[in-house]
Amino acid sequence: MGFLIDMWMPILASAAAVWVLSAIMHMLLQFHKSDYVGLPGESEIVETLRSQNLAVGDYMFPHAEKMSDLAEPEMIEKFTRGPVGIITILPSGPPSIGKQLVQQFLYNCLISIFVAYFVSFVDPKTAIVAFRLTGTVAVLGYAVTSIPNSIWRGLAWKTTAKFMLDGVLYGLVTGAVFAGLGSWSG
């Protein structure tokens, strides 16, 4: 746990730098504005969902209770006819952007803690080596995490590619901060 004490500054600084970059990309540049589109007939669909009193959570349709159900002719027909999808029901009310921004910062801190943990084992001798190592670990932490959403949840690969680009940029920023603030920089 000594790495946390030794690297608290690059951990917090890189988390903050990524948070700022993310805010710029999402709010100022609106890089992800086209990731999702509205539903045609949204009012009617939302009214139908509202009438079901759905709890917050993830729902798949058609839904098979067990894997063997997927081979049943009725289930095959449901999948063939469509639509097939996954929806996430969030709590009703205005978005809690403050809470989400804090959670994003804490996630950034978690990635940076893993980066610091990794680099504490390899003791890079120069800032460029530190940049390469910490940047690579951070890219892995930020960039590849959305791939399973395209594989299993059907997220458009174009959207995943944009999240991966975000992750590469976040990883580079993390690597730069660690390279500049770590003990190898002095």
C-alpha positions in Angstrom: 0.0 0.0 0.0 3.0 2.2 0.1 2.5 3.0 -3.6 -0.6 4.9 -2.6 1.4 7.2 -0.4 4.3 7.5 -2.9 2.0 8.2 -5.9 -1.0 10.0 -4.4 -0.2 13.1 -6.5 -0.1 11.5 -9.9 -3.2 9.4 -9.0 -5.3 12.4 -8.1 -3.9 14.6 -10.8 -4.3 12.1 -13.6 -7.9 11.3 -12.4 -8.6 15.1 -12.5 -7.0 15.6 -15.9 -9.0 12.7 -17.4 -12.2 14.1 -15.8 -11.6 17.5 -17.4 -10.7 16.0 -20.8 -13.9 13.9 -20.6 -16.0 16.9 -19.8 -14.5 18.8 -22.8 -15.2 15.9 -25.1 -18.7 15.2 -23.9 -20.0 18.7 -23.1 -18.1 21.1 -25.1 -17.2 19.1 -28.3 -20.3 16.8 -27.9 -18.2 14.0 -29.4 -20.8 11.4 -28.3 -24.0 13.4 -29.3 -24.8 10.9 -32.1 -24.3 7.8 -30.0 -28.0 7.3 -29.3 -31.1 8.2 -31.2 -34.7 8.7 -30.1 -37.4 6.0 -30.5 -40.0 6.5 -33.2 -43.3 6.6 -31.4 -41.5 7.4 -28.1 -44.6 8.7 -26.3 -46.6 5.6 -26.9 -43.7 3.3 -26.1 -42.9 5.2 -22.9 -46.5 5.1 -21.8 -46.6 1.4 -22.3 -43.4 1.0 -20.3 -44.8 3.3 -17.6 -48.0 1.2 -17.3 -45.8 -1.8 -16.5 -44.4 -0.2 -13.3 -40.9 -1.5 -14.2 -38.3 -1.5 -11.4 -34.9 0.1 -12.1 -32.8 -2.4 -13.9 -31.9 -4.1 -17.2 -34.5 -6.0 -19.3 -34.0 -8.2 -22.3 -36.6 -9.1 -24.9 -37.5 -11.7 -25.8 -36.4 -13.2 -22.5 -35.5 -16.8 -22.0 -35.6 -18.1 -18.5 -33.0 -20.7 -19.2 -30.6 -21.5 -22.0 -32.6 -24.5 -23.2 -35.6 -22.2 -23.9 -33.5 -20.7 -26.7 -34.0 -23.9 -28.8 -37.8 -23.9 -28.4 -39.7 -23.1 -31.6 -41.8 -20.4 -29.9 -38.6 -18.6 -28.7 -36.9 -18.9 -32.0 -40.1 -17.3 -33.6 -40.0 -14.4 -31.1 -36.3 -13.7 -32.0 -37.0 -14.1 -35.7 -40.0 -11.7 -35.6 -38.2 -9.2 -33.4 -37.7 -6.7 -32.2 -34.8 -8.0 -30.1 -33.3 -5.7 -27.5 -32.1 -4.7 -24.1 -33.4 -1.7 -22.3 -32.1 -0.1 -19.1 -34.7 1.5 -16.8 -33.2 4.4 -14.8 -34.7 6.1 -11.8 -37.4 8.5 -12.7 -36.7 12.2 -12.3 -34.2 14.6 -13.8 -30.7 13.2 -14.3 -28.4 13.5 -11.3 -25.4 14.8 -13.2 -23.6 15.8 -10.0 -23.7 12.3 -8.7 -22.6 10.9 -12.0 -19.7 13.3 -12.3 -18.5 12.3 -8.8 -18.8 8.7 -9.7 -16.8 9.3 -12.9 -14.0 11.0 -11.0 -13.9 8.0 -8.5 -13.7 5.6 -11.5 -10.8 7.7 -12.9 -9.1 7.4 -9.4 -9.6 3.7 -9.5 -7.9 3.4 -12.9 -5.1 5.6 -11.7 -4.7 3.5 -8.5 -4.3 0.4 -10.7 -1.8 2.2 -12.9 0.2 3.3 -9.8 0.1 -0.3 -8.4 1.4 -1.7 -11.7 4.2 0.9 -12.0 5.3 0.3 -8.4 6.5 -3.1 -9.4 8.6 -2.1 -12.4 10.3 1.1 -11.2 10.9 2.9 -14.5 14.2 4.8 -14.6 13.1 7.6 -17.0 9.9 9.6 -17.6 9.5 8.2 -21.1 9.5 4.6 -19.8 7.1 5.7 -17.1 4.9 7.3 -19.8 4.9 4.1 -21.9 4.1 1.8 -19.0 1.5 3.9 -17.2 -0.1 5.1 -20.5 -0.4 1.5 -21.7 -2.1 0.3 -18.5 -4.4 3.3 -18.4 -5.4 2.7 -22.1 -6.2 -0.8 -21.2 -8.3 0.4 -18.3 -10.2 3.0 -20.2 -10.3 1.9 -23.9 -11.2 -1.8 -23.9 -13.9 -1.8 -21.2 -16.7 -1.0 -23.7 -15.9 -3.8 -26.1 -18.1 -6.3 -24.2 -21.1 -3.9 -24.5 -20.9 -4.3 -28.3 -20.4 -8.1 -28.0 -23.1 -8.8 -25.5 -25.5 -5.8 -25.4 -25.5 -4.8 -29.0 -24.0 -1.4 -28.6 -23.1 -0.1 -32.0 -19.4 -0.8 -32.9 -19.2 2.8 -34.1 -20.1 4.0 -30.6 -17.6 1.5 -29.0 -14.9 2.8 -31.4 -15.6 6.3 -30.1 -15.4 5.2 -26.5 -12.1 3.4 -27.3 -10.7 6.6 -28.8 -11.8 8.4 -25.6 -9.9 5.7 -23.7 -6.7 6.1 -25.7 -6.8 9.8 -25.1 -7.5 9.3 -21.4 -4.6 6.7 -21.2 -2.2 9.1 -22.9 -3.2 11.9 -20.4 -2.8 9.5 -17.5 0.6 8.4 -18.8 1.7 12.0 -19.3 0.7 13.0 -15.7 2.4 10.0 -14.2 5.5 10.6 -16.3 5.6 14.3 -15.2 4.8 13.8 -11.5 6.5 10.5 -10.7 9.8 10.1 -8.9 11.5 9.2 -12.2 10.8 12.7 -13.5 13.2 14.5 -11.1 
